[in-house]
Amino acid sequence: MAQVPQRFFDALAVRTWCGLSLRALGRAREEIDAINVYPVADGDTGTNLYLTVESAAAAVEAVFAAHEVDEVLRDTSRARGHTADGPSLADAVGAMAHGALIGARGNSGTILAQLLRGMTEVLAARSDSDHTGGPGLRLALRHAAASARQAVAHPVEGTVLTVASAAADAADGAGGDCAEVARAAYEGARAALAATPGQLAVLERAGVVDAGGHGLVTVLAALVETFTGRAPAPVAAPHARVDRAVEGECATEGRCAAEEGDESGPAFEVIYLLEAEDAAVARLRQRLDTLGDSLVVVGGDGLWNVHVHVDDAGAAVEAGVEAGRPYRIRITHFGHGDAHTTKAERPPRERAQRAVVAVVPGEGLAALYAEAGATTLLARPGEPPASGELVQAVRRAHAREVVLLPNDAELRHTAAAAAEQARTEGVRVALIPTRSAVQGIAALAVHESERRFDEDVVAMTSAAGATRHAEVTVAERQSWTTAGICQAGDVLGLIDGDVAVIGADVSQVAATVLDRMLSAGGELVTLVLGDEAPESVADHLEARVREAYLAVDTVVYRGGRQGALLLVGVE
């Protein structure tokens, strides 16, 4: 079915482009993974690009949803059938760039995030209009290519950087509207992609084109479809499946390990988000460049995404601590079968029979779940994990049977998609629709891996379902709720997902929530305190339970940076 073309590059075009890019990368993901030999032959470039764009697309959708809510709040008397004009171009591209930055995965995903940020810096600056035409798009593509090169410590030709530069060059020579510019950029990128094996020896030996470049061409094809309504012809370039015998030949910075007699490279990939000033980031680049390779630092305005391959992962993280505040730290060991494995091969690790995979909102809960034997995926406030991240967590669990705890009602469909994908890989997955981390705690408490899988799932589902959940949080904006209109800064008490209490004092709201929950009975109260909750809240609630509710026990955990001030569970 043909896509309705967009005439200009405006907020709706940004939304359309993100959606089409995500769909196209979803189709091409496995093919791109299969040709991934540079800078590390770890077979995940397609997946990383998909996750990066998924985060960008989700951020754009959130801006559109928030704008619709704001329009209703600003004018509740508008006539039925009137629709909002939508967010501005600056809002949409800003969300796209921010979403890509916080969701960037791997070397190519990080570079793609910087390409999108480079476009945003041009498009958002055109404050005189909520749309741009061909000239604006040409400038955006040129600035994107330049900024991506600046973000890479040691640019190498024959990579996604080469493809991005070729796209910008071709766009510079195109006249006309956005459709003509996008088509020229795509054709230039496709030609450059086909030439990458002649620029990197490791690609030529493997008989493949650059995987990151292939992904960028896929994204540019979606840009063409955005403005023409039809996807261009598929990429016609060599992309044979990689022979495992050549996977050990690739090294970083344009060198081949086999050529230099070095059978190994850095052992870890380290990625983290970093809140830091520009001067501190400049020093961090220099420090990390001495520690490893494949260094890419993207971002700005106080928020950065750092990617590097090192042998000393701790030193890379410590360098981030010295520069600012690193978080969402991901450390991946290049294990058996990838580019950093020596010829002395290790036997594959035996699969466990059963595992529990859980999404958790804070470091404290992550530690608690891990102590109970679960494989955890940390979800930062406002940054829900993508389906691909859940699939990767299931793979990390390395079990024949997996119980999946999403611990968030908003993750139901994402978790279902991840479970379906894992099943196609031969894993038996049961999804328990936990809506809060306290329900997950209850489910994990009755988990017994020695039971039959179905019996274990039934017991865990029953325990989760018998646990009422609540949270105390702070309103970020004015909004309609089931308890009335709240203002930014109000303390909200939510019971089973609905706002039940609006107040000004955290302890009072928490006590009211707890009383309402215990009015229906209960034997155990679970309290999970966030880092920003007042220290006195837990003591106040424990005392209230002791005094007013006989035979009810209370357990308190520290959740860390979990978003909500307090999570409450009543069993």
N, C-alpha and C positions, 0 to 999 in steps of 0.2 A: 504494500500500500504506500503510495507516494506521500511524502511529508509536505505539509503546507509551507511554502517558502516564506522566509522573512525578508523584507525589503531592506531594512536597516539593521545595524548592530545596536540593539537596545536591550533592555532588561529581559524581554521575552525571548530574544534571540540567544542571550546567554543561557537562559533556562533550557531552551530547545537544544542548544549545542551540548550542554552538559548531559542531558538525557540521551541524545544520540551517541555521544562519545562513550557513555557507559555501556549502552547496548552493543556498540561495535566492539569495544574491548572485551566484553563478555563473550562474544562470538570468537574473537581472535586470541583469547587468553592462552589457551593450551598450545596453539601454534607458536605464539611468541615465547612462552616458557620453553618450548622444545628447542629453540634456536639460541638460547641464552648461553653464550660462552665468554662474554666480556662485560665488565671487568672480572667477574667470577662466574664460573659455569655452575651456578646453583639452581638453574631452572625455575626462577620465580619472577622474571621481569614482567611477564604478562599479568601475573597475579598482582604484583606490586603496583603496576600502572592502573589496573582496575580498581584497587582499593583506594588509590590516591584520587581518582576521578569520582569514585563513589562518595568519598568524603566531601569533595567540592560540590557535587550535585545535591547532596543532602543539605549543605549550607545554603545553597541558592533556594532550595525549596522552603527552608525555614524562613528566609527573608520574605518570600512571597506570602507565606502563611501569617507571619507577624504583621505584614502590611495590611492584610485583610482584617485582622483583629483590630488594629489601630484605627482603620477607617470606620469600623462600626462604633468603636468607643468615641471617636471624635464627632460623629454625627449619627446618633441613634434615630433621628427623625427622617433620614433620607428616604426617598420613595422606594417602594419595593421594585426590584428589578434593576436598580441602578448599581453598577459595579465600579469598584475602585480602579483608578488608572494604573495601579501597580507600582512597584518600587522603581527608583531611578536606575539609570545605567550604572552610576557610581556605586550604588548600594549592591546591585547584582554582581558586578565584577569584583567588588571588594569581598563579598561573601564567597565567591568562587575561589579567589586567591587564598583567603584565610582558610577555607575548608581544605583546599589542597595542601596548604602548608602544615596544618595540624594532622592531616591524615597521610602525609607522604610516606611511602614505603620504599626502601631500597635506593640504589644509586639512581636509576632512571626515574623513579617516582619523585625523588627529591628534585631532580633537574626539571621535570615537568612542572612541579610546583613553582619553580622559579620562572619558567617560561610564562606561566599564567600570571604570576605576579608582575612580570615585566610588561605584559599587555595591560594589566590593570593600572599600572602607574601612568600610562598614556591615556587610556580611556576614561579613568576617573578624573583626570585633570581637565577634561573637556566639560567644564561645569556650565557652559553656556547652552548645553543641549542635553536631552535625555537619549539621544541617539547619535550615531556617527555613520558615515558612508565609507566608500572605498578608500579615500585618502587617510582617514583615521585608522582604518584597519591595517593599511600598509605601515603606518608609523608604529602601530602596536606590535606587529610581527617583527619589525626591525629591532625595536627596543627589547622585545622578549629574547631574541637570539643573542643580543649583546649582553644582557644581564645574566643569562644562563652561563655564558662563557666566563664572566667575572666571578660567578659563584663557585666554579670548579678550580681547585688549586692548580692542577696541571692538565689543561685541556688536551685531548687526543683527537686527531682526525680519524674519520671512519666510524664515528659514534653518533649519538643523537644530537650532539652539538653541531656536527657537520650538516646533518639533515635540517636542523633548525635554521642554520645560516643560509642554506640553499633555498629554503622556503621563503625567507625574507628577501633574498636577492631576486627571486622570481616575482615576488609580489611587488617589489620596487619597479619592475618593468611593465607592470600591468596597469591599464587604465580602467575606467568604468566604475561600476558599483561594487558592493561587497561580494556579490556572486563571482564577478570576474577576478577580483583580487584573491578570493579564497581558492578558486579553481587554479589560478596560476601558482599560488603557494603550494597547493597539493601536488601539482605536476612537477614543480621544482624539487620538492621533497622526495617524491617517488623516484625521480631520476638519480638523486643523490644517494638514496638508499640502495639502489641497484649497484652503485659504484663502491659501496663500503668494503666489499671483500678485497678490492684492489688497494685499499688504504691500511687495512689491519691484517697482518699475516695470519693471526689466529682465526679470523673469519674465513680467510681463503682456504686454510687447511681443513676447517670444519665444513666448508661448502655452504655457508650460511651468510645472510646479511645481518647487520647489527640489530639486536632485539629491541633495544630502546628506540632506535630510529624507526623500526617497523611500527612500534607503538605510536610514535608521533605522527607517522603517516596515517595511521588509523584515526587518530584524533582530528587531523586536518581533513580527512575524507568526511568526517561528521560535520565539520565546519562548512564544507561544500554543500552537503545535504541540507544544512540549516538554511542556506540562502537560495538554493535551486529547487529544493523539494525532492531531489533524487540523489542517491548515493553514487559516486563515481565508480569506474571499473576497479575491481580489486587489485591489490598490489601484485605485479608480475615481476617477481625477483626471486633469485635462488634462496630457498629456505628449507633445505633438507634437514631431516632430524639428525641431531648431533650424535655422533658415534662416541660411546662412553670412553673409547681409547684415547680420544683427543681432549677430553674434558680436563685432564690434569695439566694441559699445556698452557693454559691462559694465566697470565699474571697481570697485575695492575700497571697503570701508567704506560701502556703501550708496549710492554715487554712480554716475552714468552718465557716461562720458567724453564721449559725444556731446552730452549736455545742457550740459556745461561747456566745450565747444569744445576739449577736450584729446583728441587722437587716440591717445595712448599712455599706458602705465602702467609700473610697475617691470618691468625686463627679465628678472629672474631669480627663481626660486623656490629658496630655500636651506633645507635640512632637515639637522639633525644630532642625534645623541644627545650628551648632555652630562653628564659627571660633575662636580657642583659643589654647594656648600653653598647653603642657602636664601637667605642674605643676598646672595651673589654673583648668584644668579638674579634677585633683585629688581632689582638694578642693571642686569643684562643686559636685562630687559624694557624698562626706561626707555631704554637705549641703542638697542635695535632699533626701538623705537617711533618714534624720530627718524629712522631710516634708511629705513623703508619702511612697508608696511601688511600686512594679513592676518596679523597676528602672533598666533600661538598657541603658548603654552609649557605643556606638560603634564608630569605626573610628580610626583616627590617622593622622599624618602628617599635623596637623593644622586644619582638618575638622572632625567634630563629629556629630553624630545623637543622640539626647537625648530623652529618653522616660520615663515617670513617671506618676503614678496615685496619685493625691493630692486633698485635699480639697481647698487649696489656690493656684489657678492657677497663680495669679499675683506674688506670692512669688517665684514660680518655674521659671517664666520668668525673674524676677528680679535677681535671682541667676545666670541665664545665662548671663545677662547683666554684672554682676560683673566679670564673668569669661572671657568674650570675646564679640563677636558680634553674637547674635542669629538672625536667620531669617527663613523664611518659617515656622512661628509659627502656630501650629494647636492646638486648645483647643476644646475638645469634652466633652460636659456634658453628663454624664450617666443618660439618662432620663427614662421616663416611660417604665416599662417592662424589665429592665435589672437588673444586679446583685446588683446594688446600689439603688434600689428603695425599699422603705419600704412597709409594707403591706397595708398602706393607699393609695390605688391606685387612680390615677388621670384619669379623662376621657380623651380620645385621643383628640388632637387638631383638630379643624375643618379645612378642606382644603380650601385654598383660591380658587377663581374661576380661576384667571390667574396670572402668574408671568413671569418675564423676568430673564433668567439666562445668565450671560455674563462672558467670560474669559477676564481678564484684565492684562496688563503687568507690572503695578506698583501700589504702595500703594496709590498714589495720585488719579489715575484713579479709583481705587477700591472704594475710599471714594466718588468720584463724582458719580459713577454709583449707589452706595448704597443710596446716598441722593435722587437719582431719583427713588428709589424703587426696584432696581435690586438686585438679589442674585448673588454675585460675586465669581469667582474662580481666585485667584491670580497666575499668571504664571511668574516665574522668568526667566530671560534671559538664554537661553540654556537649560531650563528645562520645556518643554511643558507638560501640564497635560495629563494623560492617560484617556482612555475612561471611566474607572471605576470611576475616580475622577469627571468627568462630570456627570455621572449617580448619584453619591452621591450629587452633587450640585443641580441637578434636584429634588432629594428627599428632600433636605433641604428646597427648595422653597415651598414644600408641597401644590401644586396647582393642579387643575384638568387640566388646560391648561398651557403650557409653551412655551415661545418663546426663542429659544436658539441662542445666538450670539457668535460664536467662535472667531471673531475678528483676525483671522490669516488664511491665505490661506493654510498653512501647516496642520491646524487642521480640514480641511474639512472632511476627512474620519474618523478621530477620533470622531468628533462631530456627524457624521451620525450614527456611531455605537452606540454611547451613546443614541441618539434619538431613535433608533430602540429598544434598551434595555428598555428604559423608557416606550415606547409604550406597550411593553409586560406586564408592570406593571400597565396598565390602565391609563397612563397619555397621554393626547393629546399633541404632541410636533410638533412645526413647527421650522425648521432649516433655519435661514436666513444666507446666505453664506457671512457674513461680513469678509473682508480680513484685516481690520485694526481697531484699537480701535476708530479712528475718524469716521469711518462708523457706528460703534456701537453707538457712541454719537448721530449721526444724526438720527438713527433709534429710539433710546430711546426718543428723543425729540418729536416725533410724536406719541408715544405709548399712547393709550387710552384704558384702561381696560374695559370701559363701552361699547365699540363697539363690534359688532359680531367678533368672533375670526378671521375668514377669512378676514374680512375687515381690522382689525388691522394689521394682518400679511402682507397684500398687501401694506398698507400705510408705514409700517416700511421697507419693502423690497425696495419700491420705493425710500424712503429717503436715504437708504444706497447706493443704486445703483447710485443715482445722486451725490454722494460725491466722488470726486477724492481724492486719498490718496497718501501721500509721507512720506518719513522718511529720516533723516540725521543721519548717523552712521559712525563708524570708522572701516576700514578693519582690520581683525585679521590676515590675511595672504595674500600672493601673490595669485592672482586669475585672470582668464579670466572673463570679464564682457561684457555686451552689449555696454559699452562705452570705452572699451579697457582694457589693463592689469593694475590692481591696485597693489600697494605694501602694505605690512603691515604698518598700521599707516595712510594711506591715508583717507581723509574724502570723504565719498560716499553719493551722493544724489540719492535716489531711487524714481521713480514715478510709481505708480501702480504696484509695485513689481519688476521693472527692473531698473538697474543702469543707470542713465541718466547723472550724473555729477561726475567727479573725481577731487578733489582739495586738497588744504592744509589748507585752512581757513574755519572754521565752518560757520561764518557769510556769507562769499562770496558764498559758496556752497548752503546754505539755501536760499539766495536771488535769485540765479540762478534758483533753483528748483521752488520757488514761482512764479517767472516771467513766467516760462514755463507753469505752471499750470493755471495762471490767463490769459494767452494769449488766452485761449479758453473761457474766461468769468467766472463769478462767482459773488456771492452776499455776501458770508460769508466765512471768513478764520478762521479755528480753529487751534491753535498752542498748542501743549502739550510738555512742556519742561521736559527733564530728569534731574536727579540730577547732571550729569556731564556736562551739557551744560553750556557754558559761560553765565553769567548773562546778558550780553549786547545783546544777540541774539534776544530776544523777542522785546526789545525796537527798535532795528535796523529794524526788519521786520515790526513792527507796523507803524513806521515812513515811511517806503517805500510804504506800502499800502495806507496810507493817502495821500502821495504826488503824487503817480503815478496812483492810481486806485480809481476814484470817485465812491461814493455810495457802496463801499465794506466795510463791517464791519469786525472787528477782535476780536476774543475772545481768551484769553490765560488761560491755566490750567497748574498746576504743576503735572507731572506724577509720580515723585519719581524715584525709581530704575527700570526703564522700559527697559533698554537695549539700545534703540536708544537715541541719543542726543536730537532729535526733531521729533515729529510726526506732519504732516501737513494735514489738510483736507480742501477742497474747495468745497462749495455747490453753 
